[in-house]
């Protein structure tokens, strides 16, 4: 026993036996890809959730990263799906939420890289509204019944019927503020109905907006054209 201890001490003193060095853990960064000046998505529209993963400036391929979401009304995030980064270190998923949602990318860490999470990103989703007219070629001053439904159903919310061009809430020189034709309230079944009159002749673009709340930002319909004679 004494001989073995002496040999071990001698080996260490001469550097014959060296302790195994600890494995260095690298760090990653994730940069989310954000499309600016995009129109507000509506319920059921496709949103693209994307990020790029780098380590010391170089892409990290094959890294398993989890997309977590927090739905409207929920207190915590939940794992949605885990996907590997591609050869360029990129991540990309498409979602079709009906209400406002928060997303974040999470890497749990492994033997090569430390854990990492992006900051939560909030996606504001507008409600969707359909739009129909009892007459598409009315005369000035004639009563026209405007009907439609909201998605998701927005009972109690206000629908505004507007004559003019929609810029999804933003109006500039190319999109002067439209004229309000009337307002109504969405029924329990998600439908609305209102009687309006047109005051201008010609090809008149018309759209509706739906007030925000209950997990949606301000919603809107597609623009339809009415030929007023």
TAHUHU-V909299 format. One record per backbone hydrogen bond with DSSP energy under -0.5 kcal/mol. CO is the residue of the C=O (numbers start at 1). NH is the residue of the N-H. E is the energy in kcal/mol with one decimal. If there is no record, write none. Layout:
co/nh/e
CO/NH/E
CO/NH/E
This chain:
co/nh/e
1/5/-2.4
2/6/-2.1
3/7/-2.3
4/8/-2.3
5/9/-2.4
6/10/-2.2
7/11/-2.5
8/12/-2.3
9/13/-2.1
10/14/-1.6
11/16/-2.5
11/17/-0.7
12/15/-0.8
24/26/-0.6
26/114/-2.3
29/54/-2.6
30/32/-0.5
31/52/-2.0
32/34/-0.7
33/50/-0.5
34/36/-0.6
35/38/-0.6
41/126/-3.1
42/45/-3.0
47/49/-0.6
47/95/-2.4
48/50/-0.6
49/93/-2.3
50/33/-2.0
51/91/-2.8
52/31/-2.5
53/60/-1.5
54/29/-2.5
55/58/-1.8
58/55/-2.6
59/61/-0.6
62/64/-0.5
63/65/-0.6
63/85/-1.3
65/83/-2.7
66/68/-0.6
66/106/-2.8
67/80/-2.8
67/81/-1.1
68/104/-1.9
69/78/-2.4
70/102/-1.9
71/74/-2.1
78/69/-2.3
81/67/-2.9
83/65/-2.8
85/62/-2.0
86/89/-2.3
89/53/-3.5
90/86/-2.0
91/51/-1.8
93/49/-3.2
95/47/-2.9
97/44/-2.2
100/72/-0.8
101/123/-3.4
102/70/-2.4
103/121/-3.0
104/68/-3.0
105/118/-2.3
106/66/-3.0
107/116/-2.3
112/26/-3.4
113/110/-2.4
116/107/-3.5
121/103/-2.4
121/123/-0.5
122/124/-0.6
123/101/-1.9
123/125/-0.6
124/126/-0.5
125/217/-1.7
126/43/-2.2
127/220/-1.4
128/151/-2.7
129/222/-0.5
132/147/-2.1
136/227/-2.3
138/229/-2.8
139/142/-2.0
142/198/-0.6
144/146/-0.6
144/196/-2.8
145/134/-1.7
145/147/-0.5
146/194/-2.2
147/132/-2.1
148/192/-2.5
149/130/-2.3
151/128/-3.5
154/157/-2.0
157/186/-2.8
158/211/-2.3
159/184/-2.1
160/162/-0.6
160/209/-1.8
161/181/-3.2
161/182/-1.1
162/164/-0.6
162/207/-2.2
163/179/-2.7
167/170/-1.3
172/175/-0.8
179/163/-3.3
179/181/-0.5
182/161/-3.0
184/159/-2.8
186/156/-2.8
187/190/-2.0
190/150/-2.5
191/187/-3.3
192/148/-1.6
194/146/-3.5
196/144/-2.9
198/141/-2.6
202/204/-0.9
202/228/-2.6
203/205/-0.6
204/226/-2.7
205/164/-2.6
206/224/-2.9
207/162/-3.1
208/221/-1.9
209/160/-2.1
210/219/-2.4
213/216/-0.7
215/100/-3.6
216/213/-3.1
217/127/-1.1
219/210/-2.1
220/129/-1.1
224/206/-3.3
226/204/-3.2
226/228/-1.1
227/229/-0.5
228/202/-3.2
